[in-house]
Amino acid sequence: MCSVNPLLVVDGYAQSLPIAPTETEGFWLWKLLGRLHPSVVHFPVSLLLFAALLELFTLKNFNSKLRPGINVLIAIGALSAVVAAILGYLLSSQEAYGGDILAIHQWTGIATACLGAITSFFLYRVAQRNQLNLVKAYRSVLFFTATGVSVAGHFGGSLTHGSDYLTSVIPGSDDYQGESKSTFSFTSLKGDTARLTPEQEMEINGQVRAVFAHNCYSCHSAEKTKGDLRLDKKRLAFKGGKSGPVIIPGNPGKSELVRRITLPRNHKEAMPSKEKKLTEDEIALISFWIEKGAPWSDAADQKSIFRVAKLAHRVPPLPPATNNLQNPADLWVNEYFKKKQVSWPEAVDERTYLRRIYLDIIGLLPTPAELESFAADNRPDKRARWVRQLLNRNDDYATHWFSFWNDALRNDYTGTGYITKGRFDITNWLYKSLKYNKPYNQFVKELISPNVESKGFISGIKWRGTINASQRTEMQAAQNVAQVFLGLNLKCASCHDSFISDWKLADAYAFANIFADTTLEINRCDKPTGKFANTRILWQELGSIDSTAPTAKKLQQLAENLTQPKNGRLYRTIVNRIWAQMMGRGIVEPVDAMDNEPWSQDLLDWMAADFVKGNYNLKELIYLIATSQTYQLPSVGIKDANKIIAQDYQFAGMLRRRMFAEQFADAVSRVIEPVFPDSAVQYNPYKNAAVEPPQSFFARASLVKNNGFLAALGRPNRETVSTGRDSRANLLQALELTNGDRLNEVLKRGAENWQKKYEKGDVIIKEIYGKALNRHPSPKEFKVANALLGESPSPEAIQDLFWAIVLLPEFQLIY
């Protein structure tokens, strides 16, 4: 299920919207008193619940020492409940509240106030008149009062925050909406005369229609047409309903739709007619859209209003080699540079290149000895040889790329579903597949048509309790296969017809049927339609699926059809993912939107074709990229992250990027002190193996379960597919690295060990610079560090130096 979170930045546009006034303005004092309700209401909630709890301890002795306190709690609680009920009534009558939730909250609140008064009366009769025969009645009413105040409090919270306030952030719940964010920018549209480009019109129309889908279609679509108004089709939306047109292009102030969505909740004409109105952002979005003429393409209800990448395998003829360029990827980049009139920069130095390939291929920093050996290597092809050497370090390679694939395949060591057998890990299968470089077509086949070891991916997570239709395991499988292997977002289309692509709800269900034991009934926005889709692949030219076959047979057919060489999309998607992982940005961006235009279609197509021709070898793909002059270009920094995904992005080299969580932890472990103990390892690839682990073996971060340290540095929880991590630093990371307990303890322990091992301050300085930064300190750096450490440094001084080093951009960034 997709959600909409429009980014409205039109100089306070949301605040300047015309808001319809209430029909009568209430007396200010009543409004003031009503607004005291949220403050007062907490007294009866806490006091009466606490009194009921204490009463449990007096069941055997009514006149226990707790009795005086209980009496006071009930007296004040009952009185405050009455006051809260009165103030709540004033609030509901004076402010913009209404709907079923309000009615339930209001009447349970009044009932609680009455019950509180009755409780006080019974307690008075028992305590003051000694009518002990009323004790049972008193206690019964007290516990009913506690129940009532709990129910009233719950619906009060729902009224304030929405009935899905808690459940909307729980994956797998009815209300889960994920974290879909709009990328539409209003910064260039501040003036009234600013015109939208066709692309902007398409984007804003898609966002508006998504708001309609999630908030209005339940009453105004083909399934239900209240007031003869439909908002799911252009012609019908502009036609309006019984009261006439609701959208006046260019004039939001006279548009009935804007008037209705800005009415108070207790107004009978307010839209939508549920307990919560649209957010200010959503109202501002719709008003802005109408102000700009309510753009809605005539083709918006038809197929192919968005760019659709060709499915077919394509092999463009390779440009001729030059004296300086032999790598095929470089030849295509050279064509791109010539078109953009860009000159080739000088390649990076040996230290930068070695750190780059070590971190990208095996996820570790090179040791000073390895850097020295590389510098002493005089062979002209030494860079290619060292890339090959790293790729042959099978366990280090597998351990590093483990994180990438665990994120993408949402595989983890612990988490939701594993204990209840509602989720299965693929850890052993995945590690071995990477270590032995399983051909990618076979890799995909075994995930789609799985054995016992690899079934966890398409099995998904069987969430406990009631879930919405778009989160049942069959639909999860359809969404995840489409996203990971085909670069296609089916999440919106699994709830309603997509507004970010041409895919329809029926397409998503037809694809999900392949993973199901029975034909699935189509649910639109979680409401059954009584309709069914046939069983088919998203691209029918790839082949058919026998809908009558058992699920295992259907999965086998799907696996064979999807991995055909002619499915260019499958292989372009993986090539683009590996390129993005090593270059900081995909040839197509975002990497899960493979219908977007690449900055070089020929480069992408040729590399995908070469990947197929080379027997689907992931290591050879990495070798091709890592040995190219393109990969060896100086890194590029971009200040505005939005420019990375901008349509006018121009490639100039690898994007400078931050180490991800596991790389940083492993770098600290290798240079200073292991971050994690051996006991933290959840999967030990050397257990029961014929070979011994290397002497320098430490607990690699990709092999331990997620924790606060790794999560703060960006490791996802893996309950949903994650195909990329944000390389930008954030406040949480800064706090963790400067004040976090784990890093502090590691640096402290490391400082103590280094003091025993090296003793002299100048030796420690040279060692830490050599291991952490692969260079000698400059004279200025040595002077500052030596002033800090002195001749015989204390552990505290060494720890301070370590801390300064690991926070350096030079340490944390891949240049």
N, C-alpha and C positions, 0 to 999 in steps of 0.2 A: 504494500500500500504506500503510495507516495503522499507527501505532505507539502504544503506550500508555505514558504516563509519569505514573502517578498521583501526586498531591500528598498525602502523608500527614503530617499535622501534629497528631496526636491525643496530645500530651504524651508523646512517646516510645513510642507504641503499637507501632511496628515493633520496638523493642528489648525490649518486654515480652512478645513472643509466646512460647508454649511451643515450644521447640526440642527435637526428639527426640534423645536421646543416642545415641551409638554403642553397639553391643551390648557391647563391652568397652572399658574405658579403658586406653590404652597407658601404658607407663612414661614418666614425664615427660622423662627424659634423651633417649630416642629422639625424642620430639616436638621437643625443643629442637634436637637435631642435624639433624633433618629440615628444620626451618625455616631452617637455614643454607644449604639448597640454592640458593635464588634468589640469594644473595650469591656463593657459590662458583662457580656454573655459568657466570658471565660470564668467568671466567679461561680455561677451555678454548676458549670461543667466540672470544674476541679473540686469544688466543695462537696457537692452531692456524691460524686464518684468516690471521693476519699472517705466520706461518711459511710457509704455502703461497704467499702473495703474494711473499715474498722469494725463495722457491725458484725462482720463474719467472725471476728475474734471474741465477740460477746455472746455467741450462740448458747454457750453453756452457763453463762453468768451474766444476766442482763445488767445487773448493777456493778459491773466491773469498773476498774479505775479509768477505763477509757470513756465511760458514759458522759462525764461532763463535757469532754471535748466533742463527742459525737453530737450532743445536744446543741452546742454552739454552731457546729458546722451545718447542721440541718436547718437551724433557724435562719442563719445568714444565707445559706444556699437557697432556701425556699423563697425568702424575700427578694434576693437578687434575681431569681428565676422569673418572678412576677414582673419586676422592673425591666428585665431584659426582654420579656415578651411584649410589654407595652412599647418600649423603644424600638423593638423589631417591627412592630406594626406601623409605627410612625415612619421608619426607614422604608418599608415596602410601599407605603402609600405616597411618599414624597420623592422617591428616587426611581431610577430606570431598572426596576426588577420586575420579573413576571415569569409565568410559566409553571409547569407541573412541579419542578423542583422547589420553587418558592412556596407553592401551596403545601407541599409535604413538610418542608422545614417549618413553615409558619404554624401549621396545626399541631405538629409534634412538639413545637416549642410551647404553644399554649397549653397542650395537654400536660407537658412536663411541669409547667408553672402550677397547674391545678393539682397535679399529683404531689408536688412539693408542699403545697398548702395543706393537703389532706394528711401527708406524712407528719407535718408539724403538729396538726391537730391531734392525731393519734398519739404522738410522742408526748404531747402535753397531758393527755388524759392518763397515759401510763405513768409518767414520771411525777406529775403533780397530784393527780387524783388516785394514784395507786391502783388503777384498773388493769391489773396484770392480764386479764382475759383478752385484752386488746393487743398484746405483744405480737402475736402472729400476724394480725391484720396490719400492724405498724410496719413490721419487717417486710411483709409482702408488698405493701405500697411503696416502701423505700426502694426495694429492688426494682420494681416497675419504674419508679422515678429515675433510677440510675440508667435503666435501659432506655427510657425516653430521652434523657439528656444526651445519651450516646448517639441515638438515631438522629435527633435534632442537630447535633453537632456535625454528624457526617454529612447530612444534606445541606447544612450551612456551608461547610467546606466545599461541597460540590457546586453550590450556587456561586460562591466567590471565585473558585479556581476552575470550575468545569468538572463534569462528572468523570472525565478521563484524566484528571490532573496527575494522579499517580500512575495509572495503567498506561498512559501514553508513552512513558519512557521504558516500559518493560517489554523487551522483544518477545513476540509470540502472543501478546495479549490482544484482546479485541480492539483496543484503541491504539496499539503501537503504530507510530507514524515515522519512526526513524529520524534521520537528520538531513533530509533533502533541503538544500539551500538554493535560493535563486541566485543566478550569476548576472542578472540583468542590471545594468548600471544606468542610473538617472543623472549622473553628474554632468552630462553634456546637454541636459534638457531643462535647464533652469529657467530659460526665458519662455515667455508665452508664445513666441514665434518659432521656437525650435521645432524642427520637423523630425519625425521618426524615420530612420532608414527602414527598408523592407525587412531586414533582419530583426531590427528592434520591434517592428510591428508584430512580426511573427512571435517573438519572445514574449512580449507583454500580453498578446492575445492568448498565448498558451497558459500564462500564469492566471489570467482572469478566468479562463475556462476551467482551470483546475480548482479555483475557489468555488466556482459554480458547482462543479462536480461533487465536492466534498461537503457543501453546505446547502445547496439549492435543489439538486437533482432529485432528492427524495420526494419533493412535491412538484417539481417543474421539469419533468422529462417524459420520455415515451411511456415509462412504467406508471407514472402518476402525473396528471396535469391539473393542478389546482388553479382555479380561476382562469382556465384556458390559456395559461402562460407556460411556455416551454423555453428553457434556456440552453438546451443541448444542441440546437441547430441555429445557424445564422438567420435564415429567413424567418423562422418562428420567434426567435429572440427579439428581432427588430419589429416584428408584427405586433407583439405585445399580447395582452390578455383581455379580459372582459372590460377592464377600466381603460383600455387603449394602450398605446405604445409606452413602454417603461424605460426605453433608452432613447435619449435625444442626443445624437452625436454632436460633440462640441459644446454641450451645455449640461454639465452635471447638476447644476442648480435647479434645472427644470425637469430633470429625469426622475420619473417616479421610482425607479429602482434605487437611486441614491437616497431619496426621501425615506423609502421603506427601511433600508438597511441602517439608517441613522436614527430611526425612531427609538424611544425608550422601550425597554423589554416588556413593560406592562401595557403597551399600546396594542390594541387588537389588530392593527395593520402592520405591525413590525415584522420584518423578515431578517433572517430565518426565524421561524416560529418555535424555536427550542429555547432552552434555558439560558443559553449564552449567545450574545450577538457576535457579529464578525469582529475581528480585531481591528484596531485603528489602522494597522498596516494594510489589511485586506480592504477596508473601506477606502483608504487613500489610493490603493492600486486601482480599484474599479473606477473611482472618480477621475483619476488621472487618465485612465484608458478612455473614458467617455470624453474628457476634455480634449484629448488628442484625436477625436473623431471616431472613437470606438472601432479601430481597425480590426477587420475580421475578413480575411481573404475569402473570395468566393470558392476557392479550392480547399478551404480549411476543413470542410466536411468530406473531402474526397481523398483519394490515395496520392501519395508522393508530393506533399507540400514541403517535406523536408528532404534534404540531400540523402540519397540512398547509395551507399557504396556498392559497386559491382561485386557480385559474388564470385565470378569466374576467376580461375587461376590465370595469371598473365605474366608473360616473360618478355619484358622490353629488351630490345637489342642493346648490348653493353657498349658504351662509348669506348673509343680506342684509348689504350694506355698511353701515358706520357713518360718522359724521362724520370720525373719525380714521383709519379703516382702509378702504382701497380694494383693496389687493393681495389676490388670492384666497388666497394662502398665509397671510396675516395673519388672514383671516377664520376659517380652520380652526384656527390657533393660538389665536385668541381663544376659540373654542369649547372648546378644550382647557384654556386658562387659567381659564375660567369654571367648568369642571367641577372643576378642582384648586384653585379659589379663590385664584388668583394674579393680582396686579395687574401691569399693564404698566409696566416701568421706563422711565425716560427714555432716549432714543436716545443713542448715543455722540457725542462731539464731532467736529468736522470733520476734525481731524488724524487721529484714530483711524480714522474711516471711510475717509479717503482712503488711508491706509497699508493698510488691510484690503483694499479693492477692488484696489489696485495689486498686492499680493502674491498675492491669490487669482485674479485674472484674467490678469495678464501676468507675475507672478513677480518683479517689480522694485519697489524703493522709489521713491516719488515724489521728484522733485528739489525743492529749495527754491523754484525758480521755479514749478513746477507747484502746489505747496502754496499759494503766494502768489496764483496765478491762481485757484485753487479758492476761496480765502477771499474774493477780490474779486468772485466771481460771485454776483450777487444774485437770480438767477432762482429762483422757488420750487421748480422741479423740477430744480435743478442736480445733485442726487445721481444721479438717473436719467440725466441727460444725460452725466455723466462716466462712468457705467457703460457707456453706449452707445459713448462715445468710446473707451474702453479695448477694448471688444469689436471695434471696427473697426480696431484695430492688429493686423492679421491675423498678421503674422510674430511679433510679440511674444507674442500669444495662443498661436499654434501652438508656439512654442519652449517656453513655460511648460508647457502641457498635454502636451507631448511626453513628459515624464518620467512622468506619470501613466499614459499609455497604453503606453509602453515597459515599465513595470513589469507592467501587467496582461496585456499580450500577449507577455511575455517576449522582447521584441525588444531587441537590443543591437548595438553596433558590433564587438565582439570577444567571444570566449568559446568554450566547448565546441561543436564541431561545424561551425563555419564553414569551417575550413581543409579538412576532409575531405569537404565538401559533404554533411554530415549535418544541416545546419541552414541556413536561408535567412533573410536579414533582410527586413523590410518597411519599412525606414526612409523611403525616398522616397515610397512610397505613403501611409504614415501621416502624414508631415508635410504633404503636399498635401491629404490628406483633412481635416486639422485647419485648415489655412490657409483653405481654401475652404469650410469648414463643411459638409462632406458630410452629407446627411440620415442620421440614425442607422440607420434601417432599411436603407438602401443600404450604409452602413458595415459593418453586420453581414453582409449578404448577400455582400459582396465578400471578407470574411474566411472565411466558411464555404464558399462556392462561389467559389474564388479565381481570379484571373488570375496571371500570372507574378510581378507585383510584390507581390501580397498573399498568396502561398501559404505564406509562412513560418510563419504562426500555426498552422494545422492540420497542417502537415508535422511540427511538433514538433522534437525532437532525436533523431537516430538515434545512440543511444549505441553506442560501440565495444565489442566483446566480447559476452559472454553477459549478457543482462538478464532480469529477471523478467517474467512475462506482463503485469503491470499497468503496465509501462513501455514496451511496444511502442508505436510511433507512433500506431497506430489508437486505442489506449486513452488515450494522452496527449491526442489530439484530443477524445475524448469527455469526458474529465475537464476539459479547459480550456474547451471550449465551455460545458459545464454550469456551471462555476464563474464564468467571466467574464460570460456573458450571462444566466444564469438564477439566479445566486446559490445554486448547489447543489453540495455536496461529494460527488463520486462516488469519491473516492480510496479510502475504506474499501470501498465496494461493488464496486470493481474487483478486490478481493482476496478478499472474502467478503461475505456478507450484512451490510449496515451495521448497526452498533449505535448510531448517532447519528441515523438517519433510517429511514424505511420502505423505502428502496430496496434491492433485492436484487441479488445477483451477476448473475443472468440479465438484469436490467434494464440494467446497465452494459454487458454484452456485446452485448445487442441494439442499444443505441445506438452502440457502437463499430463494429458491423458496417456501419453507414452509411459509415464512413470507410475500410473495408477492401475489398480486391479480392476476397477470398474470405470465406466464413463462418468466424468464429473459433471455435476449440474453447474451451469454458469451462475456465479454470484456477482452481482454488480454493486460495488460499494457495500459488500457484505450482505446484500439482500438477494435471496434466491429469485431467479427469473423464470424457472420452469423450462429453460432452454438448455440444449446440450450442443457441444461442438464435436465435430468428427476428430479422429486421431491423425495427426500429421506433423511433419517437421516444419519448421518456420519457413524454410525455402523448399518448396515441393520439387524443384528441379534436382535436388540432391537424392531423391528417391522417396518411396512410400513406406508406410508402416502398416503392418497387418493388425488392424484394431481388434480382431478376434483372437489373436495369439496371446499366450500367457505373458505376464509382465517381463519375465526374463528374456523371452524371445524378442519382445518389442525393444528392449534395451540393447540387445545384440544387434538388431537391425539398425537402431539409431547410431550405435557406435561405429558400425561399418560405413554407414552413409555419411556421417559427419566427418570422418577421417579420410575420405577420398581425396586424392591429390587435387581434384577439380574444385574442392571447397577452398578457394583462395582466402576466404574470410578467416577460417580457422588458423591458417598459417601466417597470415598478415597480423592477426591479433597477437600471437605469441612472439613474433619478431618485434612487434611494436613494444610489447611489455619488456622484453629483455633490453631493447635499445633504451627505453625510458629508465630502466633500473641502472644502467651504466652511464647514461648521458644526462640524467636529471630531468629529461622531458622526452615524451614520445614523439615519433614522427607524426602521429595523430594524437591529439590531446583533447579531452581527457582520454585515458587509455581504455575506458569502458564505453566510449562513444565512437566506435569504429566507422560510423557513417560520416563523421566530421572529415573535413578536407585535410589531407596531409600536407606538410610543407614540401614534400617531394614524393609524388605518387610513384614515380619510376624507381626511386630508391627502395621504397617499401615493397613494391611488387617484385623487383628483382631479388631482394633479399629473401622474400617468402618463397619464391620459386627456387632459389639456390638452396634454401633450407630443405625443401621437399627433395630436390635432386641429391642432396647430401645425406639422405636417409634419416631425416628428421633429428639430426644430431645437435642437441642443445649446446654442448661444449664447443662444437665447431662454429656455431653461431656466435658464441661469446668470443672465440678466437678471432673470427672475422672482424668483429667490432674492436676488440682490444688491440689488434695489430694495425688498425687503420691510422692514417695520418689525421683523420677526423677526430678520433678518440684522443690523439696526442696534442690537439689544439689547446691553448691556454683556456682555463675555465672562465666562464662568464658570470658575472653577478647581475641580478635583476632586483631593483628596489621594490617595484610594485608587483606583487604576486599575480595580480590580474592579467598582467602582460604575458605571463607564461601561457595562458589559455586563450589569449586574444586571437582573433581571426587574422590579424595582420602581423602575427609573430614571425620574426626572421631568425633563422638559425645562424649562429655565429660560433658555436662550440659547446662543449659540455657545460651544463649549468653547475655552478659551484653549489655544493650541497653539504648538509650536516651529516655526520655519522648517525645512523639510526641506533636505537637503544642497545641492541646486541653488540654492534660494532664498538660503541663507546665502552660498554662494560668489559668487553674482551680486550680492548686496548689498555684499559686501566689494569686489568688482570695480568696482562703480559708484561707491562712495563713496571708496575709498582708492586701490586699484591692482588691475589685472587679476590674477586668481588664476591663470589659464591663458594661455599664449601663443597667438597665432593658429594656430600650427602644431599645436596640440593638437586643433583642431577636426576631428572625424571626418566630420561631415556639414555642409556649408556650404549653407544654403538660398539664399544669394545668388549662388552659383556658376552661371553661365550664365543668370542671371535678368535680366529687362529693367530692373529697378530696382536702384539702388545701395543698399548698406547704409547705415543712418544714421551720421552722423559719430561718434556716441557708441558705435558698435558695438564690442563686446568679445566675447571667446570665452565664450559662455553655457555654463554647466556642463552643461546637458542635451545639448549637442552634442559633448561630449568623452567619451572612453571612461572606464570606471570606474577608479578608482585608490584608493590607500590613504586619501587625505584624504576623498573622497566616501563611500567604504565605511564609514569610521569614523563619519561623520555620518548613516549609515543608508541609503545607496543600496544596493539588493540586487544580487546578481550576475545576476539575470534568467534563471537556468536553470530556474526554476519560476515559476509565476504568483504575482505579488505584488500584492494589491489594497489594500494599506494599509501605512503605515509608522508605527512607534511614535514618538509625539511626546515621550515621556519622555527626559530626559537619562540618560546612563549613564557609567560610568567610562572606557570607551574614548574617548568623545567629549570628556570632560574632559581626558584626557591629550593627545589630538590638538590641542585648542584651546590648551592651555597649554604644551605641549612639542613639538608637531609641527613638522617642518622647513618644510613648505610654507607654513603661515600665518605662521610666523616670517619667512621670506624675503620674503613678500609685504608684510608690515607694515614690514620693514626697507627694502625698495625704495621703498615708498610714502612712508615718512618722509623718505628722501633727496630724493625728487622734490618733496614738499610744502615742505621747507626751502628749496629753490631757488625755488619758485613764490611762496611767501607771506612768508617770512623772519621776520615778527613773530609772537611767541607768541600775543598776543591775537587776531590775525586767524585763526590756525590753530584756536584753540579755538572761535571762532564758526563757522568753516567746517565743522569736523568735527561739531559738534552739529547744525548745520542740515542737513547732508547725511545723517548717520547716523540722527538721531532726529527730524528735521523740527521742531525747536524751538530756542529760545535756551537757553543754559545758565542755571541759576539763579545768583544771586549767590554762594551757597556753592560750587557746582560750578565757577564761574569762578575763584573764589579758590584752590581746591585745584589746578585745572589750571594756573593761571597760576604758582603756586608751583613746580609741576613743570617748566614750560617756561621761564619767565623771559622776558626781553626778546628775546633771540636764542637760541632753543632749538637744542640739538644734535639730530642724527638719532636718537640713542638715547632722548632724552626724548620726542620726538614719537612714536617707536615704542611707548614705554610707554603714552602716552595713547591711541593707537590700540588697543592691546591691551585696555586697560581699557574702552574704549567697546564694542568688538565682543563682549565677554563680558557686557555688561549684559543682564539679562532684557528690558529695554525695547527693545534692539536685536534680540534673537534671537526674541522671542515675538510672535505675532500676537494683539493684544488686541482 
